[in-house]
Amino acid sequence: MVKKVLSLESIMYRIRGRSARGDPQKAYTKKRVKYHVKALREIRRAQKSMGILIPRLPFMRFIKEISAKLCSMMRTTSFVNVKWQTQALLCLQHKTEDFAIDFMNDAYLCVAHCHRVTLMTKDYVVVSKLRVIGV
């Protein structure tokens, strides 16, 4: 097998997206969107959406599990089989999602302030402390 040796000029043309002959080739990479722009777009879309983000059935199971734990902590058996109205569950789900979206948005502002992309535990801690203070 014969190896083809490329000249420096042809390598530079390939990097720029042209061959050594000067005719344009296909671009090697797409233009990348910055991650924080994509994350902010997703946050805005989630805030504008009117539908629910968490599926109903897992959320209902989660609420029933929490109510069962509360009943066991209170040591009462009268509220073990609590029935929930669908409107009450839907209202609770909307408020939970609103809180989660606002909390994540505030945490992401902390991330952007630190010039990072990754959301860390310390961002959640800072946001929760700022919310307790009332800033």
C-alpha positions as CSV (number, residue, x, y, z in Angstrom):
1,M,0.0,0.0,0.0
2,V,1.2,3.4,-0.9
3,K,0.5,6.2,1.7
4,K,-0.6,9.5,0.3
5,V,1.5,12.3,1.7
6,L,-0.4,15.6,2.1
7,S,1.2,18.9,1.8
8,L,0.8,21.6,4.5
9,E,-1.2,23.7,2.0
10,S,-3.7,20.9,1.3
11,I,-4.1,20.3,5.0
12,M,-4.8,24.0,5.6
13,Y,-7.3,24.0,2.8
14,R,-9.1,21.0,4.2
15,I,-9.3,22.7,7.6
16,R,-10.9,25.7,6.0
17,G,-13.3,23.6,4.0
18,R,-11.7,23.7,0.6
19,S,-9.6,21.2,-1.3
20,A,-6.1,21.9,-2.6
21,R,-7.7,22.7,-6.0
22,G,-9.8,25.5,-4.5
23,D,-13.2,24.0,-5.0
24,P,-15.5,24.1,-1.9
25,Q,-16.1,20.8,-0.1
26,K,-18.8,19.9,2.4
27,A,-18.4,21.5,5.7
28,Y,-16.8,19.2,8.3
29,T,-18.7,20.4,11.3
30,K,-22.0,22.2,11.9
31,K,-22.1,25.5,13.7
32,R,-22.5,24.6,17.4
33,V,-25.0,26.3,19.5
34,K,-23.7,27.4,22.9
35,Y,-25.0,25.2,25.7
36,H,-26.3,28.0,27.9
37,V,-28.3,29.4,25.0
38,K,-29.9,26.0,24.5
39,A,-30.6,25.6,28.2
40,L,-32.2,29.1,28.4
41,R,-34.4,28.2,25.4
42,E,-35.6,25.1,27.1
43,I,-36.3,27.0,30.3
44,R,-38.4,29.6,28.4
45,R,-40.2,26.9,26.5
46,A,-41.1,25.1,29.8
47,Q,-42.3,28.4,31.3
48,K,-44.5,29.2,28.3
49,S,-46.0,25.8,28.0
50,M,-49.5,25.5,29.3
51,G,-49.4,21.7,29.7
52,I,-48.0,19.7,32.5
53,L,-44.4,18.4,32.4
54,I,-44.5,15.6,34.9
55,P,-46.7,12.6,33.9
56,R,-49.9,12.4,36.0
57,L,-49.7,8.8,37.1
58,P,-46.2,8.9,38.6
59,F,-47.0,12.2,40.3
60,M,-50.2,10.7,41.8
61,R,-48.2,7.8,43.1
62,F,-45.7,10.1,44.6
63,I,-48.4,12.2,46.4
64,K,-50.1,9.1,47.7
65,E,-46.7,7.8,49.0
66,I,-46.0,11.1,50.8
67,S,-49.5,11.2,52.3
68,A,-49.0,7.6,53.5
69,K,-45.7,8.5,55.1
70,L,-47.3,11.5,56.9
71,C,-50.1,9.3,58.2
72,S,-47.5,6.8,59.5
73,M,-45.5,9.6,61.2
74,M,-48.7,10.9,62.8
75,R,-49.5,7.3,63.9
76,T,-53.1,7.5,62.7
77,T,-54.9,4.9,60.6
78,S,-57.9,7.0,59.7
79,F,-56.1,8.7,56.8
80,V,-54.3,5.7,55.3
81,N,-56.6,5.4,52.3
82,V,-57.0,9.1,51.6
83,K,-58.8,9.7,48.2
84,W,-57.7,12.7,46.2
85,Q,-59.9,14.6,43.8
86,T,-58.5,14.9,40.3
87,Q,-58.7,18.7,40.4
88,A,-56.8,18.8,43.7
89,L,-54.0,16.6,42.2
90,L,-53.9,18.8,39.1
91,C,-53.7,22.0,41.1
92,L,-50.9,20.5,43.3
93,Q,-49.1,19.3,40.2
94,H,-49.2,22.7,38.6
95,K,-47.9,24.5,41.7
96,T,-45.2,21.9,42.1
97,E,-44.0,22.4,38.5
98,D,-44.1,26.2,38.8
99,F,-42.0,26.0,41.9
100,A,-39.5,23.6,40.3
101,I,-39.2,25.7,37.1
102,D,-38.7,28.9,39.1
103,F,-36.2,27.2,41.4
104,M,-34.2,25.8,38.4
105,N,-34.3,29.1,36.7
106,D,-32.8,30.9,39.7
107,A,-30.2,28.1,40.1
108,Y,-29.2,28.5,36.4
109,L,-28.8,32.3,37.0
110,C,-26.2,31.3,39.7
111,V,-24.5,29.0,37.2
112,A,-24.4,31.7,34.5
113,H,-23.0,34.2,37.0
114,C,-20.1,31.8,37.8
115,H,-19.4,31.4,34.1
116,R,-20.2,27.7,34.3
117,V,-22.5,25.3,32.4
118,T,-23.0,22.6,34.9
119,L,-25.7,22.9,37.5
120,M,-24.2,21.9,40.9
121,T,-25.5,21.2,44.3
122,K,-24.0,24.4,45.7
123,D,-26.2,26.4,43.3
124,Y,-29.3,24.8,44.8
125,V,-28.1,25.6,48.3
126,V,-27.4,29.3,47.4
127,V,-30.9,29.6,45.8
128,S,-32.6,28.1,48.8
129,K,-30.7,30.3,51.2
130,L,-31.6,33.4,49.1
131,R,-35.2,32.4,49.0
132,V,-35.3,32.0,52.8
133,I,-33.8,35.5,53.2
134,G,-36.3,36.9,50.7
135,V,-34.0,38.4,48.2
